[in-house]
Amino acid sequence: MVRAREYGNESISALKGPDRVRKRPSVIFGSDDLSGTEQSFFEILSNSIDEAREGFGDLITVTRYVDHSIKVEDEGRGLPVDYNPREKRYNWELVYCELYAGGKYRTNEGFHYEYSLGLNGLGACATQYASEFFDVISVRDGYRYELHFEKGENIGGLMKTATNSRRTGTIQHWKPDLDVFTEIEIPAQNFHTILKRQAIINAGIRFRFDDKLSGESIDFFYPEGILGYVKELDQGKGISEPFFFEGEGMGKDRSDKPEYKVLAQCAFCFNNEVDKCEFFHNSSWLEYGGSPEKALRSAMVAEIDSLLKSENKYKANESKITFTDIEDSLIWISSSFSTLTSYENQTKKSISNKFVQEFMTDLIREQLEIWFIEHKAEALKILDQVLINKRSRENAERTRLDVRRKLMGNIDFQNRIKNFVDCRTRDVERRELYIVEGNSALGSVKMARDAEYQAVIPIRGKILNCLKADYKTIFNSEIITDLIKVLGCGVEIKSKHSNKMSSFDLDSLRWNKIIICTDADVDGFHIRTMILAMFYRLMPTLINEGKIFIAESPLFEITHVVKKVERTLFAYSDLEKNEIVSGLNGGSIHIQRSKGLGENEPDMMWQTTMNPATRKLIEILPTGREESAEIFDLLLGDNLAGRKQYIEDYGESYMDMLDLA
């Protein structure tokens, strides 16, 4: 028997230098694919934006080269890279070779940048570490400073040359490393999207994209900022005129936390043909919203609901509007800034500041109340449109539910899906689906189940590793497509290969519980993990909503005979087995490993696996997005080194599983 390596004090190690980023790019950039490459570009761009926002330069030029290297050039003050007597080190070491170092940690004390996008002191260093090469030219204080890095290591130190140029600024040219990212070829359209957004949010700053691949050059420039963008979207066809407002305040997230400043700028109009809501904070697009989105939802619903009531627009006993009814006809762009910011993670896709939410909620409600009073005719049109949206939504929902009920009553899945055994009830709150391992287990479970509310579908053969397979392969798998059809809720991915599958709708799920039932051996655990990976990739909401369970199979059957009276007990672990045996007095005791599901008697299957009163179900609960990704990558992905290390560290805990195989 191979024993795991001893796990002691010397087992703990830390990544150092460039490896802190190169070995784990997803921790810094959110992923190691194209979106991670784009995030690394944005980390450098954001530093130039911070300079321009402070009034140092109004042009930022981004160049894409034929080899897919990138250059960002600004007209700022020039990055300080010379010797820092306070830190007793060169600033270029702090900026490009030290994580969590930079000039933006004291923004709340009035240092350097009042509202900073490049806040966390990671961007320049992380991008440099993740690059095949990284060149820096900084012009300031009458000198031209030059640096060259290769794969995270400085080559040649700092070159310092006197210059008579009055121009200052920073030029950073680098190539994302294919040893770090799986893809580095950022499409031109993605650059356009990023730079256009920044031009919208940063009024008066011109962003130029010089594309050496196509030979084209394009400028993005919005003198009116977010108001100009709302006008562009509206095209003069709205049911209200575009409107802009802003406000500034001071507050705290908690009484014992420091006070900080918030600036919020908002522009909106209502339009029957176009709808869009976008949120930015410190110039960063908030893909997942957070505090500003919560503020908008709360304020808009409260003010429009209040106005509907005061104008007697609701019908008798009519339900209250939702934000969806407003959003269907709303163009809204907000850009907020704060001197202290709580980002959900380094990629800045969402913020959670409590005071930002409170401040923006109050600001939006106050401005909407004034706007509705001053624009009464437009306000009444908006109220009518919101009610049209609401009633259309409710009618569509009623129609959908009616169709669903009819389909549920008419479709006989047993005749459509091979070996699927349905239950009798159509009450979704009672229905349970058992996913079992092979046709032999299907027979045992079928005989043991309560046919009123328990259905069974077998997994035939080897299920795909959905974490590694492409969508074409996944949706060509009969095992997976049959299971998706039986579930009824569709899939949560958009791909040309999934066009025969319906879009995900939790309300269309035909089951209250989905129970994975496999043997308690190595193969069973593997199949269980593969099925979970399928749910994780294709329909993760089922995990988030607590719909997925694992039926825990007993490891031991303990037969106790006293005076010719025999009874059988079941243990689910060695500890439980020992506790049961120690509590038995007299008679003979026989202990054996439990058989596979296909060999069990129906009575035993009912008692141990199917009966809600006696079975043991393990509910699959959601964890953080990044944590789930890391675990699945460790178990089923390409992280072979991590998997080997995990087996070395923890394999001994699973040795008794090998005895079951």
HUFENLIN-V957919 format. One record per residue. N is the residue number from 1. RES is the residue in one letter. SS is DSSP state (2 for helix, 1 for strand, 0 for the rest). PSI is psi in radians with two decimals (NA if undefined). Layout:
n & res & ss & psi
N & RES & SS & PSI
N & RES & SS & PSI
//
This chain:
n & res & ss & psi
1 & M & 0 & 2.31
2 & V & 0 & 2.17
3 & R & 0 & 2.59
4 & A & 0 & 2.61
5 & R & 0 & 2.53
6 & E & 0 & 2.36
7 & Y & 0 & 1.72
8 & G & 0 & -2.82
9 & N & 2 & -0.59
10 & E & 2 & -0.07
11 & S & 2 & -0.32
12 & I & 0 & 2.27
13 & S & 0 & 2.87
14 & A & 0 & 2.47
15 & L & 0 & 2.49
16 & K & 0 & 2.70
17 & G & 0 & -2.47
18 & P & 0 & -0.49
19 & D & 2 & -0.41
20 & R & 2 & -0.48
21 & V & 2 & -0.77
22 & R & 2 & -0.57
23 & K & 0 & -0.40
24 & R & 0 & 1.06
25 & P & 2 & -0.50
26 & S & 2 & -0.51
27 & V & 2 & -0.66
28 & I & 2 & -0.82
29 & F & 2 & 0.03
30 & G & 0 & -0.47
31 & S & 0 & 2.97
32 & D & 0 & 0.24
33 & D & 0 & -2.74
34 & L & 2 & -0.64
35 & S & 2 & -0.58
36 & G & 2 & -0.69
37 & T & 2 & -0.75
38 & E & 2 & -0.66
39 & Q & 2 & -0.65
40 & S & 2 & -0.67
41 & F & 2 & -0.76
42 & F & 2 & -0.52
43 & E & 2 & -0.68
44 & I & 2 & -0.76
45 & L & 2 & -0.69
46 & S & 2 & -0.57
47 & N & 2 & -0.67
48 & S & 2 & -0.63
49 & I & 2 & -0.74
50 & D & 2 & -0.74
51 & E & 2 & -0.84
52 & A & 2 & -0.65
53 & R & 2 & -0.51
54 & E & 0 & 0.04
55 & G & 0 & 0.18
56 & F & 0 & 1.58
57 & G & 0 & 2.56
58 & D & 0 & 0.27
59 & L & 1 & 2.24
60 & I & 1 & 2.17
61 & T & 1 & 2.22
62 & V & 1 & 2.24
63 & T & 1 & 2.29
64 & R & 1 & 2.16
65 & Y & 0 & 2.93
66 & V & 0 & -0.58
67 & D & 0 & 0.16
68 & H & 0 & 0.35
69 & S & 0 & 2.84
70 & I & 1 & 2.48
71 & K & 1 & 2.33
72 & V & 1 & 2.16
73 & E & 1 & 2.27
74 & D & 0 & 3.04
75 & E & 0 & 0.58
76 & G & 0 & -2.79
77 & R & 0 & -0.11
78 & G & 0 & 2.32
79 & L & 0 & 2.25
80 & P & 0 & 2.03
81 & V & 0 & -0.03
82 & D & 0 & -3.03
83 & Y & 1 & 2.40
84 & N & 1 & 1.79
85 & P & 0 & -0.49
86 & R & 0 & -0.76
87 & E & 0 & -0.18
88 & K & 0 & 0.66
89 & R & 1 & 2.88
90 & Y & 1 & 2.45
91 & N & 2 & -0.53
92 & W & 2 & -0.53
93 & E & 2 & -0.72
94 & L & 2 & -0.75
95 & V & 2 & -0.75
96 & Y & 2 & -0.15
97 & C & 2 & 0.13
98 & E & 0 & 1.99
99 & L & 0 & 2.56
100 & Y & 0 & 0.80
101 & A & 0 & 2.47
102 & G & 0 & -3.07
103 & G & 0 & 0.39
104 & K & 0 & 0.28
105 & Y & 0 & -0.28
106 & R & 0 & 0.57
107 & T & 2 & -0.56
108 & N & 2 & -0.21
109 & E & 2 & 0.18
110 & G & 0 & 0.33
111 & F & 0 & 2.17
112 & H & 0 & -1.07
113 & Y & 0 & 2.20
114 & E & 0 & -0.90
115 & Y & 0 & 1.96
116 & S & 0 & 2.35
117 & L & 0 & -0.84
118 & G & 0 & 1.32
119 & L & 0 & -0.62
120 & N & 0 & 0.05
121 & G & 0 & 0.43
122 & L & 0 & -0.56
123 & G & 2 & -1.03
124 & A & 2 & -0.78
125 & C & 2 & -0.82
126 & A & 2 & -0.75
127 & T & 2 & -0.70
128 & Q & 2 & -0.80
129 & Y & 2 & -0.55
130 & A & 0 & 0.28
131 & S & 1 & 2.60
132 & E & 1 & -0.77
133 & F & 1 & 2.74
134 & F & 1 & 1.99
135 & D & 1 & 2.45
136 & V & 1 & 2.33
137 & I & 1 & 2.14
138 & S & 1 & 2.21
139 & V & 1 & 2.07
140 & R & 1 & 2.74
141 & D & 0 & 0.48
142 & G & 0 & 0.22
143 & Y & 1 & 2.70
144 & R & 1 & 2.07
145 & Y & 1 & 2.38
146 & E & 1 & 2.44
147 & L & 1 & 2.59
148 & H & 1 & 2.26
149 & F & 1 & 2.61
150 & E & 1 & 2.08
151 & K & 0 & 0.74
152 & G & 0 & -0.06
153 & E & 1 & 2.33
154 & N & 1 & 2.38
155 & I & 0 & 2.02
156 & G & 0 & -0.01
157 & G & 0 & -2.72
158 & L & 0 & 2.20
159 & M & 1 & 2.23
160 & K & 1 & 2.10
161 & T & 1 & 2.29
162 & A & 1 & 2.55
163 & T & 0 & 2.60
164 & N & 0 & 0.00
165 & S & 0 & 2.35
166 & R & 0 & -0.26
167 & R & 0 & 2.41
168 & T & 0 & 2.87
169 & G & 1 & 3.12
170 & T & 1 & 2.36
171 & I & 1 & 2.19
172 & Q & 1 & 2.11
173 & H & 1 & 2.16
174 & W & 1 & 2.87
175 & K & 1 & 2.05
176 & P & 1 & 2.46
177 & D & 0 & 2.22
178 & L & 0 & -0.23
179 & D & 0 & -0.25
180 & V & 0 & -0.82
181 & F & 0 & 2.58
182 & T & 0 & -0.34
183 & E & 0 & 2.34
184 & I & 0 & -0.03
185 & E & 0 & 1.50
186 & I & 0 & 2.14
187 & P & 0 & 2.66
188 & A & 2 & -0.68
189 & Q & 2 & -0.58
190 & N & 2 & -0.69
191 & F & 2 & -0.75
192 & H & 2 & -0.80
193 & T & 2 & -0.83
194 & I & 2 & -0.82
195 & L & 2 & -0.62
196 & K & 2 & -0.76
197 & R & 2 & -0.75
198 & Q & 2 & -0.60
199 & A & 2 & -0.66
200 & I & 2 & -0.76
201 & I & 2 & -0.53
202 & N & 0 & 1.39
203 & A & 0 & 2.31
204 & G & 0 & -0.15
205 & I & 0 & 2.25
206 & R & 1 & 2.27
207 & F & 1 & 2.13
208 & R & 1 & 2.28
209 & F & 1 & 1.99
210 & D & 1 & 1.89
211 & D & 1 & 1.85
212 & K & 0 & -0.31
213 & L & 0 & -0.76
214 & S & 0 & -0.25
215 & G & 0 & 0.12
216 & E & 0 & 2.67
217 & S & 1 & 2.34
218 & I & 1 & 2.46
219 & D & 1 & 2.52
220 & F & 1 & 2.12
221 & F & 0 & 2.14
222 & Y & 0 & 1.64
223 & P & 0 & -0.56
224 & E & 0 & 0.06
225 & G & 0 & -2.35
226 & I & 2 & -0.52
227 & L & 2 & -0.72
228 & G & 2 & -0.63
229 & Y & 2 & -0.71
230 & V & 2 & -0.72
231 & K & 2 & -0.69
232 & E & 2 & -0.75
233 & L & 2 & -0.67
234 & D & 2 & -0.66
235 & Q & 0 & 0.52
236 & G & 0 & 0.23
237 & K & 0 & 0.15
238 & G & 0 & 2.93
239 & I & 0 & 0.06
240 & S & 0 & 2.71
241 & E & 0 & 2.51
242 & P & 0 & 2.44
243 & F & 1 & 2.46
244 & F & 1 & 2.44
245 & F & 1 & 2.80
246 & E & 1 & 2.88
247 & G & 1 & 2.76
248 & E & 1 & 2.49
249 & G & 1 & 3.01
250 & M & 1 & 2.48
251 & G & 1 & -3.06
252 & K & 0 & 2.64
253 & D & 0 & -0.45
254 & R & 0 & 2.72
255 & S & 0 & -0.53
256 & D & 0 & 0.12
257 & K & 0 & 2.80
258 & P & 0 & 2.65
259 & E & 0 & 2.52
260 & Y & 1 & 2.90
261 & K & 1 & 2.50
262 & V & 1 & 2.35
263 & L & 1 & 2.26
264 & A & 1 & 2.29
265 & Q & 1 & 2.31
266 & C & 1 & 2.47
267 & A & 1 & 2.43
268 & F & 1 & 2.85
269 & C & 1 & 2.91
270 & F & 1 & 2.41
271 & N & 0 & 2.39
272 & N & 0 & -0.34
273 & E & 0 & -0.46
274 & V & 0 & 2.41
275 & D & 0 & 2.41
276 & K & 1 & 2.30
277 & C & 1 & 2.10
278 & E & 1 & 2.51
279 & F & 1 & 2.38
280 & F & 1 & 2.57
281 & H & 1 & 2.24
282 & N & 0 & 0.74
283 & S & 0 & -0.04
284 & S & 1 & 2.28
285 & W & 1 & 2.19
286 & L & 0 & 1.58
287 & E & 0 & -0.62
288 & Y & 0 & 0.20
289 & G & 0 & -1.75
290 & G & 1 & -2.45
291 & S & 2 & -0.84
292 & P & 2 & -0.66
293 & E & 2 & -0.73
294 & K & 2 & -0.67
295 & A & 2 & -0.80
296 & L & 2 & -0.83
297 & R & 2 & -0.83
298 & S & 2 & -0.83
299 & A & 2 & -0.79
300 & M & 2 & -0.83
301 & V & 2 & -0.75
302 & A & 2 & -0.82
303 & E & 2 & -0.76
304 & I & 2 & -0.65
305 & D & 2 & -0.74
306 & S & 2 & -0.73
307 & L & 2 & -0.66
308 & L & 2 & -0.71
309 & K & 2 & -0.77
310 & S & 2 & -0.48
311 & E & 0 & 0.08
312 & N & 0 & 0.77
313 & K & 0 & -0.44
314 & Y & 0 & 2.53
315 & K & 0 & 2.88
316 & A & 0 & 2.26
317 & N & 0 & 0.33
318 & E & 0 & 2.47
319 & S & 0 & 2.80
320 & K & 0 & 2.64
321 & I & 0 & 2.80
322 & T & 0 & 2.96
323 & F & 2 & -0.51
324 & T & 2 & -0.66
325 & D & 2 & -0.55
326 & I & 2 & -0.78
327 & E & 2 & -0.53
328 & D & 0 & -0.32
329 & S & 0 & 0.38
330 & L & 1 & 2.32
331 & I & 1 & 2.06
332 & W & 1 & 2.22
333 & I & 1 & 2.19
334 & S & 1 & 2.51
335 & S & 1 & 1.94
336 & S & 1 & 2.75
337 & F & 1 & 2.57
338 & S & 1 & 2.62
339 & T & 0 & -0.26
340 & L & 0 & 2.31
341 & T & 0 & 2.35
342 & S & 0 & 1.70
343 & Y & 1 & 2.62
344 & E & 0 & -0.60
345 & N & 0 & -3.11
346 & Q & 0 & -0.49
347 & T & 0 & -0.06
348 & K & 0 & 0.71
349 & K & 0 & -0.19
350 & S & 0 & 2.60
351 & I & 1 & 2.74
352 & S & 0 & 0.30
353 & N & 0 & 2.13
354 & K & 2 & -0.73
355 & F & 2 & -0.63
356 & V & 2 & -0.78
357 & Q & 2 & -0.81
358 & E & 2 & -0.79
359 & F & 2 & -0.80
360 & M & 2 & -0.60
361 & T & 2 & -0.85
362 & D & 2 & -0.73
363 & L & 2 & -0.81
364 & I & 2 & -0.78
365 & R & 2 & -0.77
366 & E & 2 & -0.81
367 & Q & 2 & -0.65
368 & L & 2 & -0.72
369 & E & 2 & -0.77
370 & I & 2 & -0.77
371 & W & 2 & -0.74
372 & F & 2 & -0.63
373 & I & 2 & -0.74
374 & E & 2 & -0.27
375 & H & 0 & 1.03
376 & K & 2 & -0.78
377 & A & 2 & -0.78
378 & E & 2 & -0.65
379 & A & 2 & -0.70
380 & L & 2 & -0.64
381 & K & 2 & -0.71
382 & I & 2 & -0.76
383 & L & 2 & -0.78
384 & D & 2 & -0.73
385 & Q & 2 & -0.71
386 & V & 2 & -0.69
387 & L & 2 & -0.63
388 & I & 2 & -0.78
389 & N & 2 & -0.77
390 & K & 2 & -0.84
391 & R & 2 & -0.57
392 & S & 2 & -0.73
393 & R & 2 & -0.78
394 & E & 2 & -0.68
395 & N & 2 & -0.73
396 & A & 2 & -0.67
397 & E & 2 & -0.72
398 & R & 2 & -0.72
399 & T & 2 & -0.77
400 & R & 2 & -0.76
401 & L & 2 & -0.64
402 & D & 2 & -0.78
403 & V & 2 & -0.72
404 & R & 2 & -0.78
405 & R & 2 & -0.67
406 & K & 2 & -0.76
407 & L & 2 & -0.72
408 & M & 2 & -0.56
409 & G & 2 & -0.38
410 & N & 2 & -0.44
411 & I & 0 & 2.23
412 & D & 0 & 1.65
413 & F & 2 & -0.41
414 & Q & 2 & -0.52
415 & N & 2 & -0.19
416 & R & 0 & -0.57
417 & I & 0 & 2.18
418 & K & 0 & 2.22
419 & N & 0 & 0.11
420 & F & 0 & 2.31
421 & V & 1 & 1.92
422 & D & 0 & 2.98
423 & C & 0 & 3.06
424 & R & 0 & -0.70
425 & T & 0 & 2.59
426 & R & 0 & 0.16
427 & D & 0 & 1.82
428 & V & 0 & -0.54
429 & E & 0 & -0.26
430 & R & 0 & -0.40
431 & R & 0 & 2.36
432 & E & 1 & 2.36
433 & L & 1 & 2.11
434 & Y & 1 & 2.12
435 & I & 1 & 1.96
436 & V & 1 & 2.92
437 & E & 1 & 1.63
438 & G & 2 & 2.91
439 & N & 2 & -0.50
440 & S & 2 & -0.74
441 & A & 2 & -0.58
442 & L & 2 & -0.76
443 & G & 2 & -0.80
444 & S & 2 & -0.80
445 & V & 2 & -0.68
446 & K & 2 & -0.74
447 & M & 2 & -0.51
448 & A & 2 & -0.41
449 & R & 0 & 2.91
450 & D & 0 & 1.85
451 & A & 0 & -0.21
452 & E & 0 & -0.73
453 & Y & 0 & 0.02
454 & Q & 1 & 2.13
455 & A & 1 & 2.83
456 & V & 1 & 2.41
457 & I & 1 & 2.28
458 & P & 1 & 2.60
459 & I & 1 & 1.99
460 & R & 0 & 2.12
461 & G & 0 & -2.81
462 & K & 0 & 2.16
463 & I & 0 & 2.57
464 & L & 0 & 2.65
465 & N & 0 & 1.66
466 & C & 0 & -0.24
467 & L & 0 & -0.49
468 & K & 0 & -0.44
469 & A & 0 & 2.60
470 & D & 0 & 2.92
471 & Y & 2 & -0.58
472 & K & 2 & -0.79
473 & T & 2 & -0.74
474 & I & 2 & -0.86
475 & F & 2 & 0.00
476 & N & 0 & -0.06
477 & S & 0 & 2.05
478 & E & 2 & -0.65
479 & I & 2 & -0.83
480 & I & 2 & -0.78
481 & T & 2 & -0.63
482 & D & 2 & -0.76
483 & L & 2 & -0.71
484 & I & 2 & -0.74
485 & K & 2 & -0.72
486 & V & 2 & -0.68
487 & L & 2 & -0.78
488 & G & 0 & -0.12
489 & C & 0 & -0.04
490 & G & 0 & -2.99
491 & V & 1 & 2.74
492 & E & 0 & 0.54
493 & I & 0 & 2.66
494 & K & 0 & 1.99
495 & S & 0 & 2.56
496 & K & 2 & -0.39
497 & H & 2 & -0.22
498 & S & 2 & 0.28
499 & N & 0 & -0.28
500 & K & 0 & -0.12
501 & M & 0 & 2.50
502 & S & 0 & 2.70
503 & S & 1 & 2.68
504 & F & 0 & 2.34
505 & D & 0 & 1.88
506 & L & 2 & -0.60
507 & D & 2 & -0.30
508 & S & 2 & -0.06
509 & L & 0 & 2.29
510 & R & 0 & 0.07
511 & W & 0 & 2.48
512 & N & 0 & -0.63
513 & K & 1 & 2.39
514 & I & 1 & 2.01
515 & I & 1 & 2.08
516 & I & 1 & 2.16
517 & C & 1 & 1.81
518 & T & 0 & 2.91
519 & D & 0 & 2.67
520 & A & 0 & 0.97
521 & D & 0 & -3.07
522 & V & 2 & -0.82
523 & D & 2 & -0.72
524 & G & 2 & -0.74
525 & F & 2 & -0.63
526 & H & 2 & -0.81
527 & I & 2 & -0.72
528 & R & 2 & -0.78
529 & T & 2 & -0.69
530 & M & 2 & -0.72
531 & I & 2 & -0.74
532 & L & 2 & -0.67
533 & A & 2 & -0.64
534 & M & 2 & -0.82
535 & F & 2 & -0.73
536 & Y & 2 & -0.67
537 & R & 2 & -0.67
538 & L & 2 & -0.54
539 & M & 0 & 1.12
540 & P & 0 & -0.37
541 & T & 2 & -0.54
542 & L & 2 & -0.60
543 & I & 2 & -0.79
544 & N & 2 & -0.56
545 & E & 0 & 0.08
546 & G & 0 & 0.62
547 & K & 0 & -0.23
548 & I & 1 & 2.32
549 & F & 1 & 2.80
550 & I & 1 & 2.24
551 & A & 1 & 2.05
552 & E & 0 & 2.09
553 & S & 0 & 2.49
554 & P & 0 & 2.57
555 & L & 0 & -0.53
556 & F & 1 & 2.52
557 & E & 1 & 2.16
558 & I & 1 & 1.97
559 & T & 1 & 2.16
560 & H & 1 & 2.11
561 & V & 1 & 2.09
562 & V & 1 & 2.06
563 & K & 0 & 0.86
564 & K & 0 & 0.12
565 & V & 1 & 2.11
566 & E & 1 & 2.40
567 & R & 1 & 2.64
568 & T & 1 & 2.28
569 & L & 1 & 2.75
570 & F & 1 & 2.41
571 & A & 1 & 2.44
572 & Y & 0 & 0.03
573 & S & 0 & 2.91
574 & D & 2 & -0.70
575 & L & 2 & -0.79
576 & E & 2 & -0.66
577 & K & 2 & -0.82
578 & N & 2 & -0.68
579 & E & 2 & -0.72
580 & I & 2 & -0.84
581 & V & 2 & -0.73
582 & S & 2 & -0.37
583 & G & 0 & -0.03
584 & L & 0 & 2.31
585 & N & 0 & 2.29
586 & G & 0 & 3.06
587 & G & 0 & -3.02
588 & S & 1 & 2.58
589 & I & 1 & 2.24
590 & H & 1 & 2.22
591 & I & 1 & 2.29
592 & Q & 1 & 2.68
593 & R & 1 & 2.49
594 & S & 0 & 2.56
595 & K & 0 & 3.02
596 & G & 0 & 2.83
597 & L & 2 & -0.66
598 & G & 2 & -0.27
599 & E & 2 & -0.09
600 & N & 0 & 2.59
601 & E & 0 & 2.58
602 & P & 2 & -0.71
603 & D & 2 & -0.74
604 & M & 2 & -0.75
605 & M & 2 & -0.74
606 & W & 2 & -0.80
607 & Q & 2 & -0.75
608 & T & 2 & -0.48
609 & T & 2 & -0.46
610 & M & 2 & -0.57
611 & N & 0 & 2.03
612 & P & 0 & -0.42
613 & A & 0 & -0.42
614 & T & 0 & -0.27
615 & R & 0 & 2.84
616 & K & 0 & 1.97
617 & L & 1 & 2.40
618 & I & 1 & 2.03
619 & E & 1 & 2.30
620 & I & 0 & 2.00
621 & L & 0 & 2.56
622 & P & 0 & 2.56
623 & T & 0 & -3.05
624 & G & 0 & 2.67
625 & R & 2 & -0.80
626 & E & 2 & -0.69
627 & E & 2 & -0.74
628 & S & 2 & -0.77
629 & A & 2 & -0.74
630 & E & 2 & -0.73
631 & I & 2 & -0.81
632 & F & 2 & -0.64
633 & D & 2 & -0.64
634 & L & 2 & -0.72
635 & L & 2 & -0.69
636 & L & 2 & -0.13
637 & G & 0 & -2.69
638 & D & 0 & 0.06
639 & N & 0 & 1.21
640 & L & 2 & -0.69
641 & A & 2 & -0.74
642 & G & 2 & -0.68
643 & R & 2 & -0.73
644 & K & 2 & -0.75
645 & Q & 2 & -0.69
646 & Y & 2 & -0.74
647 & I & 2 & -0.71
648 & E & 2 & -0.68
649 & D & 2 & -0.64
650 & Y & 2 & 0.00
651 & G & 2 & -0.56
652 & E & 2 & -0.50
653 & S & 2 & -0.31
654 & Y & 2 & 0.23
655 & M & 2 & -0.57
656 & D & 2 & -0.32
657 & M & 2 & -0.60
658 & L & 2 & -0.54
659 & D & 2 & -0.39
660 & L & 2 & -0.37
661 & A & 0 & NA
//
